[in-house]
Amino acid sequence: LQRYTEIGEKGLILSRARSEQRVSLARAVYRKADIYLLDDPLSAVDAHVGQHIFEKVIGPNGVLKNKTRILVTHGLSFLPQADRILVMEDGEITEMGSYAELLSRKNAFADFVKAFSVSERKESNTHRGTRKSVPRLSMTDFSIDLSQEQLISGDMGSASIQTMEAISDTEQDQEEVGRLIQADKAHTGRVKLEMYVEYFRTIGLVFIIPIIFLYAFQQAASLDLHYWLSLWADDPVVNGTQVDTDLKLGVFGALGFAQGTAIFGTTVAISLGGIIASRHLHLDLLNNVLHSPMSFFESTPSGNLLNRFSKEIDAIDCMIPDGLKMMLGYVFKLLEVCIIMLMATPLTGVIILPLTLLYAVIQSFYVATSCQLRRLESVSRSPIYTHFNETVQGAGVIRAFGEQSRFILLANSRVDHNQMSYFPRFVATRWLAVNLEFLGNLLVLAAAISLCYGKGNFKALEVGTGLCRTPSSNWDLSDVRAWTDVENNIVPVSEKGYAETIKEAPWTIEDSQLPSDWPKSGSIGFQEYGLQYRRGLDWALKEISLSVNEREKVGIVGRTGAGKSSLALGIFRILEAAKGKIFIDGINIAEIGLHELRSRITIIPQDPMLFSGSLRMNLDPFDGYTDEEVWRALELAHLKNFVSGLPDKLNHECSEGGENLSLGQRQLVCLARALLRKTKILVLDEATAAVDLETDN
């Protein structure tokens, strides 16, 4: 591997060539420990590479020859070179001794070795026949560049030439070649008007018109309430009381009730509109991500996705509706204050106009700055999620190597980097508050001066109302902050939720003529098929032409990284063909929907995937089979005894990723799941690599 090659999160690229185990083994060797615990690190590599690794690293003459090595394996070829062998069954050690001692006892281990010695002997003879070429082949496999590893097909001379060409290319621009992970980039500039139109369009006029009307109505009711109170206060007092007191009190109460009803109505309307918009935008984001090809997930860190689906969706859910509610409230209250001030002290109109212009300048400057800080803060938050996710998933390895402090420091540095954008937002908010208070105080001063100069022309009630309502303009000027909150939190809407990324082919094709029982025979044909993992990389498959007839069992063999898994990815269109075609029952699979294709063929991948939930849910996600059929599939997959012994049997709860099952058991669960579907085409991509020989047989 070249040192500039990115391997992606969790070694995503390495998993194609099953190289992550070799990287883990190399990391352990560099550790220079006294004791090595090796949990079947050779299960996924081919026989040549496995033998080479054992001889050069683990075996009696390997790099670790002076270390204590405990190797868990189901490979019989390694056992003769072990100093001591422990045979385990049902959680107990049943036999112990050297290889020769165990064979001489003629117990279960000797019977097991004898039963499978024929295939092992043939494999051993093959190794001896090609012994001279093994070191050269293996070393080339270790030194080859990741993009070239997919090209190994057995002709190592041509592979060596390709490697030299790759090295010469990387010397030109080593940091750019093989770049995989794309960092999240912050957009610049103000949010465009089209984004607000998009957001309000998702809400709909059915909610927007009532919201505006109710806000106007509640502020009109508030204004009428104060005006009615002023008229009531001006009524003369006769014999210690006023005329029509009950009527005036009833009108006052009715106006207050109308205002409260309008406030409740606006709150409900904005909440419902926000839920509708949030649901629509979340579904758009989810659809865009789910329809993205695998290359998107390889180049997009998981932290970016977690950030979009958590913090930014939360902003759309909560912050935008609250911001809109506050902003509209401030706007209409500010209009009410201006009307009252102009009615009470008309001279304040002279100062309102320049203050409005100054207000607009501050608003424009602050919103642009705060919006950009919000983008930078959002972009710097994604690496925190990515690092946290990787740390949790790799906690065992981190602790084993004693690297907790390094990961803690890295987490702290990413949080500090995030705070470099987060803290200035609060500083900018304080700056805005000081300026708004200053403007509000100028408005109060102008109102007081105008009242003093015209004291003979105003009634006491008008003066009192004007002076009481004018200080509230300081609070009402917070409309700038509310507007900024709306613009800051509508940034995820402006970024369109991965709408501009490349998408997979359509899941379904309208008016498709595909027969309901397709594929009926299960024949497969490749016609000069070629495949690339990403544009700019070398061909993973080159002009493949072959035919697989009905009911045939075809074995695809090759060195690690030869392109075996790539062939399976091409059949399922996980990767689209760069050239050529694939036909199933005479139909070009490129002309049918992805869901129609993938739902009618079955694959058991290299990495078994289980989900959190019951074992039965993992076997039959769509609940389409009876318990009898499920138990029959488990029996065929040699899992019936294991599942029968579980307390909850089929309702046994699987942890995330099936971590409470062994790797071999997870592969067998995937096998049982495939057997349930009974499709005409079954692709097994090293489906039993972690299964013992007896079960595999």
Buried (B, 14 or more C-beta within 10 A) or exposed (E): BBEBBBBBBBBBBBBBBBBBBBEBBBEBBEEEBEEBEBEBBBBBBBBBBBBBBBBBBBBEEBEBEEBEBEBEBBBBBBBEBBEEBEBEEEEEEEBEBBBEEBBEEEEEBBEBBEEBEEEBEEBBEEBEEEEEEBEEBBEBBBEBBBBBBBBBBEEBEEBBEBBEEBBEEBEEEBEEBBEBBEEBEBEEEEBEEEBBEBBBEBBEEEBBEBBBBBBBBBBBBBBBBBBBBBEBEEEEEEEEEEEEEEEBEEBBEEBEEBBEBBBEBBBBBBBBBBEBBBEBBBEBBBBBBEBBBEBBBBBBBBBBBBBBBEBBBEBBBEBBBBBBBBBBBBBBBBBBBBEBBBBBBEBBEEBBEEBEEBBEEBBEBBBBBBBBBBBBBBBBBBBBBBBBBBBEBBEEEBEEBEEEEEBEEBBEEBBEBBEEBBEBBEEBBEBBBEBBEBBBEBBBEBBBBBBEEEEEEBEEBBBBBBBEBBBBBBBBBBBBBBBBBBBBBBBBBBBBBBEEBEBBBEBEBEEEEBEEEBBEBBBBBBBEBBBBBBEEBBBBBBEBEEEBEEEEEEEBEEBBBBBBBBBBBBBBBBBBBBBBBBBBBEBEBBEBBBEBBBEBBBBBBBBBEBEEBBBBBBBBEEEEBEEEBBBBBBBBBBBBEBBEEEEEBBEBEBEEBBEEBBBBBBBBBBBBBBBBBEBBBBBBBBBBBBBBBEBBE
